[in-house]
């Protein structure tokens, strides 16, 4: 793939269960291993004098989850619509599945699933009728259609609600129905624009379990979200702000970039916190030490390589100092902190330029 200090808080644990086991799907058509599914080069979108997207360059390989994160209004939806062929680039180049999106062949469009940000299915139709209508657009035979729709309803846990009208569904149910509609045609590539917006954390976790199940079946997912913490569920992450793609990397590399390395969480006996700070600051592998005032005795140690540094810290602190190390482990700060640090770094660069 082409890759272009606040005190950390506790990470969020995620449920282990999916909504349901992923439906049995025919293996989607895939590109050769060397061919990325999405490629853009300096793509910009202008609406009159307004620049909605500026010089977007990215490459997304097949069989991955790509997450585009950023605040509302930063250009995420514009990016999805550009890649789906709804917008034409004002400048630059865009290729998806090897074609220019605004010139997709019919068979190429049938390989793409699209879940828009808003609920766009028919509120006066039932759950089943909505899915049946989408399947009919693809000319799916009736016998195959019934089996497929039931599989999808099980996948998103809506089989018991199949007779409910779209207008009678909760917001979360509507999002689940939209996911099912995007999967009817067994797509190779799925665009999901803020699929977890406005739903509770438990249901958000189930969505991401489903996305991972789809990836394991060979699908590629391009997912946008303003919930920065969801970046941890992606294989690659793009950080967007004000129409620009600021960073593009793996979640782990973005953490390292934002924090200047890796983090070790250390808890010592409270009376010796100051002594521990002095000793840790003198350690050659320690870049920075921060004290947590939320929990007495807790320190965050920043280093280039936690696996190498961690075993040496206990010995370094214990040598005749009387400092008792109560716990020590590698710590991964939540992506909210990572995002804030990345944005602060970029703001500082812009001010200096």
C-alpha positions in Angstrom: 0.0 0.0 0.0 1.2 3.5 -0.8 1.6 5.4 2.5 1.9 8.9 2.3 0.4 15.1 24.9 -2.4 14.3 26.5 -2.6 11.7 29.2 -3.9 8.4 27.7 -7.2 7.0 28.9 -8.3 3.4 29.2 -9.0 1.5 26.0 -12.5 0.2 25.3 -13.1 -3.6 25.3 -15.2 -5.0 22.5 -17.7 -7.9 22.5 -16.5 -11.2 21.0 -19.8 -12.1 19.3 -21.0 -11.0 15.9 -24.7 -10.3 15.0 -24.8 -13.7 13.5 -22.3 -15.9 11.6 -21.7 -14.4 8.2 -24.0 -15.8 5.5 -22.5 -18.3 3.1 -21.5 -16.3 0.1 -20.1 -17.2 -3.2 -16.5 -16.2 -3.4 -16.4 -12.7 -4.8 -14.5 -11.9 -8.0 -11.1 -10.6 -7.0 -8.4 -8.6 -8.7 -4.9 -10.0 -9.2 -2.8 -9.7 -6.0 -0.8 -6.8 -7.4 -3.7 -4.8 -8.5 -5.2 -2.4 -5.9 -9.0 -1.9 -6.0 -8.8 1.9 -5.4 -6.3 4.3 -6.7 -6.4 8.1 -6.7 -3.7 10.6 -7.6 -4.1 14.3 -6.6 -7.9 14.1 -7.0 -9.8 17.3 -6.1 -13.5 18.1 -6.0 -14.7 21.7 -6.3 -18.2 23.0 -6.0 -18.0 26.4 -7.5 -15.4 28.3 -5.5 -15.7 25.8 -2.6 -12.9 23.2 -2.4 -14.5 20.1 -0.9 -11.6 17.7 -1.5 -8.0 18.7 -2.2 -5.3 16.6 -3.8 -6.4 13.2 -2.5 -3.8 10.5 -3.2 -4.3 6.9 -1.8 -4.1 3.3 -2.8 -6.3 0.6 -1.2 -5.4 -3.1 -1.7 -8.0 -5.8 -2.0 -9.1 -7.9 1.0 -8.7 -5.0 3.5 -10.7 -2.6 5.6 -9.8 0.9 4.9 -11.1 3.5 7.4 -11.4 7.2 6.7 -11.7 9.1 9.9 -12.3 12.7 10.7 -14.8 15.2 12.0 -18.1 16.0 10.4 -17.8 18.1 7.2 -14.1 17.2 6.6 -14.8 15.6 3.2 -15.4 11.9 4.0 -18.8 11.7 2.2 -17.4 13.6 -0.8 -14.6 11.0 -1.0 -17.0 8.1 -1.0 -19.2 9.7 -3.7 -16.1 10.4 -5.8 -15.0 6.8 -5.6 -18.5 5.5 -6.3 -18.8 7.6 -9.5 -21.4 10.0 -8.2 -18.9 12.9 -8.4 -16.4 13.6 -11.2 -13.0 14.9 -10.0 -12.3 18.5 -10.9 -8.7 17.7 -11.0 -6.6 14.5 -10.7 -7.2 10.9 -11.4 -9.4 8.2 -9.9 -9.6 4.5 -10.7 -11.8 1.9 -8.9 -11.7 -1.8 -9.9 -9.5 -0.7 -12.7 -12.0 1.8 -14.2 -12.8 5.5 -14.1 -15.9 5.5 -11.7 -18.0 7.9 -13.8 -17.5 5.4 -16.7 -18.2 2.1 -14.8 -19.5 -0.7 -17.0 -22.7 -2.3 -15.8 -20.9 -5.5 -14.6 -18.5 -3.4 -12.6 -21.3 -1.6 -10.8 -22.7 -4.9 -9.9 -19.5 -5.7 -8.0 -19.9 -2.7 -5.7 -22.1 -2.4 -2.6 -22.9 1.1 -1.4 -24.3 2.1 2.0 -25.1 5.8 2.1 -25.0 7.9 5.2 -28.8 8.5 5.3 -31.5 5.8 5.2 -32.7 5.8 1.5 -34.8 2.7 1.3 -38.5 2.8 1.1 -40.2 3.6 4.5 -43.6 2.4 3.2 -42.2 -1.1 2.3 -41.4 -3.8 4.7 -37.9 -5.1 5.5 -38.4 -8.0 3.2 -40.0 -5.9 0.4 -37.1 -3.5 0.5 -34.5 -6.3 0.2 -36.6 -8.0 -2.5 -36.8 -4.8 -4.5 -33.0 -4.4 -4.4 -32.5 -8.0 -5.4 -34.8 -7.5 -8.4 -32.7 -4.6 -9.6 -29.9 -7.1 -10.1 -32.2 -9.6 -11.8 -31.7 -12.2 -9.1 -33.8 -15.4 -9.7 -36.6 -15.9 -7.3 -35.4 -19.3 -5.9 -31.9 -18.0 -5.3 -33.3 -14.7 -4.1 -35.3 -16.1 -1.2 -32.4 -18.0 0.2 -30.1 -15.0 -0.2 -32.4 -12.6 1.6 -33.0 -15.0 4.5 -29.2 -15.4 4.9 -28.8 -11.6 5.0 -31.6 -11.1 7.4 -30.0 -13.6 9.8 -26.6 -11.9 9.3 -28.0 -8.5 10.5 -30.5 -10.1 12.9 -33.6 -8.8 11.3 -35.4 -12.0 10.3 -37.9 -11.6 13.2 -38.7 -8.1 11.9 -39.0 -8.9 8.2 -42.7 -7.8 8.1 -42.1 -4.4 9.7 -42.2 -1.3 7.6 -39.1 0.7 7.1 -40.8 3.6 8.9 -41.4 1.4 12.0 -37.7 0.5 12.4 -35.4 2.1 15.0 -32.4 4.0 13.7 -30.2 1.0 14.5 -32.5 -1.4 12.6 -32.5 0.9 9.6 -28.7 0.9 9.5 -28.7 -2.9 9.7 -31.2 -3.1 6.8 -29.0 -0.7 4.8 -26.0 -3.1 5.4 -28.1 -6.0 4.1 -29.2 -4.1 1.0 -25.5 -3.3 0.3 -24.7 -7.0 0.4 -27.5 -8.4 -1.8 -25.3 -8.6 -4.9 -22.4 -10.2 -3.1 -20.0 -7.3 -3.9 -16.3 -7.3 -4.2 -16.0 -3.8 -2.9 -18.2 -2.2 -0.3 -18.5 1.6 0.4 -20.0 2.3 3.9 -20.5 6.0 4.6 -20.7 6.4 8.4 -22.5 3.1 9.0 -22.3 3.4 12.8 -23.5 7.0 13.1 -26.1 7.5 15.8 -26.2 3.9 17.1 -25.2 2.6 20.5 -21.7 1.3 21.3 -22.8 -2.3 21.5 -24.4 -2.3 18.1 -21.3 -0.4 16.7 -19.1 -3.3 17.9 -21.4 -5.8 16.2 -21.1 -3.8 12.9 -17.3 -4.1 13.0 -17.5 -7.8 13.8 -19.6 -8.1 10.6 -17.2 -6.1 8.6 -14.3 -8.3 9.7 -16.3 -11.4 8.7 -16.9 -9.9 5.2 -13.2 -9.1 4.9 -12.3 -12.7 5.7 -14.6 -13.8 2.8 -12.5 -11.6 0.4 -14.4 -8.4 0.4 -12.7 -5.0 0.5 -14.4 -2.4 2.6 -14.0 1.4 2.5 -15.6 2.8 5.7 -15.9 6.3 6.9 -16.5 7.3 10.5 -16.3 10.3 12.8 -15.9 7.9 15.8 -12.1 8.1 15.8 -11.7 5.1 18.1 -13.1 2.8 15.3 -9.8 3.3 13.4 -8.4 0.5 15.6 -10.7 -2.0 13.7 -9.2 -1.1 10.3 -6.2 -2.5 8.4 -5.3 1.0 7.0 -6.5 4.4 8.2 -6.7 7.7 6.5 -6.9 10.8 8.7 -8.8 13.6 7.0 -9.4 17.3 8.0 -10.8 20.2 6.0 -10.8 18.3 2.7 -7.2 17.1 3.0 -5.9 13.6 3.7 -3.3 14.3 6.4 -2.1 10.8 7.2 -2.3 7.4 5.7 -0.9 4.3 7.5 -1.7 1.3 9.7 -3.3 2.0 13.1 -0.1 0.9 14.8 2.1 3.2 12.8 -0.2 6.1 13.3 0.0 5.6 17.1 3.8 5.6 16.8 3.8 8.7 14.7 1.4 10.6 17.0 3.2 9.6 20.2 6.8 9.6 18.9 7.2 5.9 19.6 5.4 3.4 21.9 4.1 3.7 25.5 4.7 1.7 28.6 2.3 2.1 31.6 4.0 1.8 34.9 2.6 2.0 38.4 4.9 2.5 41.4 4.2 3.0 45.1 2.9 6.6 45.6 5.6 7.9 48.0 8.3 7.2 45.4 6.6 8.7 42.3 9.0 11.7 42.1 12.1 9.4 42.5 10.7 7.2 39.7 10.3 10.2 37.4 13.9 11.3 37.9 15.3 7.8 37.4 13.1 7.1 34.3 14.1 10.4 32.8 17.7 9.4 33.0 17.2 6.0 31.3 18.8 6.2 27.8 15.9 4.5 26.0 13.2 6.8 27.5 12.1 9.7 25.4 9.5 11.2 27.8 7.7 10.4 31.0 4.2 11.7 31.9 2.6 11.4 35.3 -1.1 10.6 35.5 -3.0 12.6 38.2 -6.1 10.4 37.8 -4.4 7.5 39.5 -1.6 8.0 42.1 1.6 6.3 41.2 0.8 5.8 37.5 3.3 6.9 34.9 3.4 6.7 31.1 6.8 6.1 29.6 7.4 6.9 25.9 10.1 4.9 24.1 11.1 3.9 20.6 10.6 0.1 21.3 8.5 -1.0 24.3 9.4 -4.7 23.9 13.1 -3.9 24.3 12.8 -1.1 26.9 10.1 -2.7 29.2 12.3 -5.5 30.8 15.1 -3.0 31.7 12.9 -0.5 33.5 12.2 -2.6 36.6 15.9 -3.3 37.1 16.7 0.4 36.5 14.1 1.5 39.1 14.9 -1.1 41.7 18.6 -0.7 42.1 18.8 0.4 45.7 16.1 3.0 45.4 13.3 1.5 47.4 10.9 2.1 44.5 8.3 -0.7 44.3 7.0 -1.4 40.8 3.4 -2.6 41.3 2.6 -3.2 37.6 4.1 -2.6 34.2 2.8 -3.3 30.6 2.8 -2.0 27.1 -0.1 0.5 26.6 -2.0 1.4 23.5 -3.7 4.8 23.9 -7.2 5.1 22.3 -7.4 6.7 18.9 -9.1 9.8 20.2 -5.7 10.7 21.8 -3.8 9.7 18.7 -6.1 11.8 16.4 -5.7 14.9 18.7 -1.9 14.5 18.7 -1.8 14.1 14.9 -3.9 17.2 14.4 -1.9 19.3 16.8 1.3 18.3 15.0 -0.1 19.3 11.7 -1.4 22.6 13.0 2.0 23.4 14.3 3.5 22.6 10.9 1.0 24.9 9.2 1.7 27.7 11.6 5.5 27.4 11.0 5.0 27.5 7.3 
